[in-house]
Every structure is written in C-alpha cells, then in structure tokens.
C-alpha cells in the first residue's frame, strides 16, 4: 500500500542530508520528525506479517531485530545533527554575551 514504508527504506537514506540541513537551518524542525519516525514502524509490519501468521517466533525475532537495527541506525544518523546544532546555538549565545553585550557594573 502507499502508506507502507518498506518500499522506501533505501530511498529514505538519501534524505538524511536534506533533513539535517533543515534541522541545522531551524532546530524546531526536529519536532516534525516524530511523524516520520512513527511511520518507520511500518517497515516492520510487512516483513513480519507472514511470520506472525505461521507463528515462527525465532524467525520473527531475527527479522524484527534486523529491521529494528536498521531503523535505530537511521534515526541516530538523522539526529546526530541535533547536538551539533545545540552547541552552535550555545556558541552564538556565548559570543553575544561575551563580545556584544556591555558589562553592567
């Protein structure tokens, strides 16, 4: 179905630089990622549906572990820009405080 994200697992990795640029430009864009991360859960649904039907618990665990690792890796890669952005903002604050504001007596 169109709402299924399994077709896009490879293609979505090409969006990482775009997503990171948007976050770098406006850190509040991180809030928009929640929907994407929830949607990524559907990556697990399709490959595990048949395994659930045949009640193959060991195979289900292996497939789920694999896709969970892929999803976690993607999320970590996307979000690695967040601390960089936070420290960039902190550096701007320090710069303003130290060099642009006059000290009060």
C-alpha positions as CSV (number, residue, x, y, z in Angstrom):
1,X,0.0,0.0,0.0
2,X,1.0,3.6,-0.4
3,X,1.3,4.1,3.4
4,X,3.7,1.2,3.7
5,X,7.3,2.5,4.1
6,X,9.1,-0.8,3.1
7,X,9.5,0.4,-0.5
8,X,11.4,3.4,0.7
9,X,14.0,2.0,3.1
10,X,16.8,2.6,0.6
11,X,15.5,5.8,-0.8
12,X,14.9,7.5,2.5
13,X,18.6,7.3,3.4
14,X,19.2,9.8,0.6
15,X,17.0,12.2,2.5
16,X,19.3,12.3,5.6
17,X,21.4,15.3,4.3
18,X,18.2,17.2,3.4
19,X,16.6,16.6,6.8
20,X,19.8,17.5,8.6
21,X,20.1,20.8,6.6
22,X,16.5,21.7,7.6
23,X,17.3,21.0,11.3
24,X,20.5,23.0,11.1
25,X,18.6,25.9,9.5
26,X,15.8,25.7,12.0
27,X,16.2,23.4,15.0
28,X,12.4,23.4,15.7
29,X,12.1,21.2,12.6
30,X,13.1,18.3,14.9
31,X,9.5,18.2,16.1
32,X,8.4,17.3,12.5
33,X,10.4,14.1,12.6
34,X,8.2,12.4,15.1
35,X,5.7,11.5,12.3
36,X,8.4,10.1,10.1
37,X,9.8,8.0,12.9
38,X,6.4,6.6,13.8
39,X,5.8,5.9,10.1
40,X,9.1,3.9,10.0
41,X,7.5,1.4,12.3
42,X,5.5,0.2,9.3
43,X,8.9,-1.1,7.9
44,X,8.5,-3.9,10.4
45,X,4.9,-4.7,9.6
46,X,5.3,-6.2,6.1
47,X,8.2,-8.5,6.6
48,X,6.9,-9.8,9.8
49,X,3.2,-10.3,8.8
50,X,3.7,-13.7,7.3
51,X,6.0,-14.9,10.1
52,X,3.3,-14.0,12.6
53,X,0.7,-16.0,10.6
54,X,2.9,-19.1,10.7
55,X,3.9,-18.5,14.3
56,X,7.6,-18.7,13.6
57,X,8.8,-17.0,16.7
58,X,12.6,-17.5,16.1
59,X,12.4,-16.2,12.6
60,X,10.2,-13.3,13.7
61,X,12.7,-12.3,16.3
62,X,15.6,-12.4,13.8
63,X,13.7,-10.3,11.2
64,X,12.4,-7.9,13.8
65,X,15.9,-7.4,15.3
66,X,17.3,-6.8,11.8
67,X,14.8,-4.1,10.9
68,X,14.9,-2.6,14.4
69,X,18.7,-2.1,14.0
70,X,18.2,-0.5,10.6
71,X,15.6,1.9,11.9
72,X,17.6,2.8,15.0
73,X,20.7,3.4,12.8
74,X,18.6,5.7,10.5
75,X,17.2,7.6,13.5
76,X,20.7,8.0,15.1
77,X,22.1,9.2,11.8
78,X,19.3,11.8,11.3
79,X,19.5,13.0,14.9
80,X,23.3,13.3,15.1
81,X,22.9,16.9,13.9
82,X,20.9,17.9,17.0
83,X,23.8,18.1,19.4
84,X,25.8,19.9,16.8
85,X,23.0,22.4,16.3
86,X,22.6,22.9,20.1
87,X,26.3,23.6,20.6
88,X,26.2,26.0,17.6
89,X,23.4,27.9,19.3
90,X,25.2,27.9,22.6
91,X,28.3,29.3,20.9
92,X,26.2,32.1,19.4
93,X,24.8,32.9,22.9
94,X,28.3,32.9,24.4
95,X,29.5,35.2,21.6
96,X,26.7,37.6,22.2
97,X,27.2,37.6,25.9
98,X,30.9,38.0,25.8
99,X,31.5,40.3,22.9
100,X,28.3,42.2,22.0
101,X,26.7,43.0,25.4
102,X,28.3,45.6,27.6
103,X,29.1,44.5,31.2
104,X,26.9,46.1,33.8
105,X,28.5,47.4,37.0
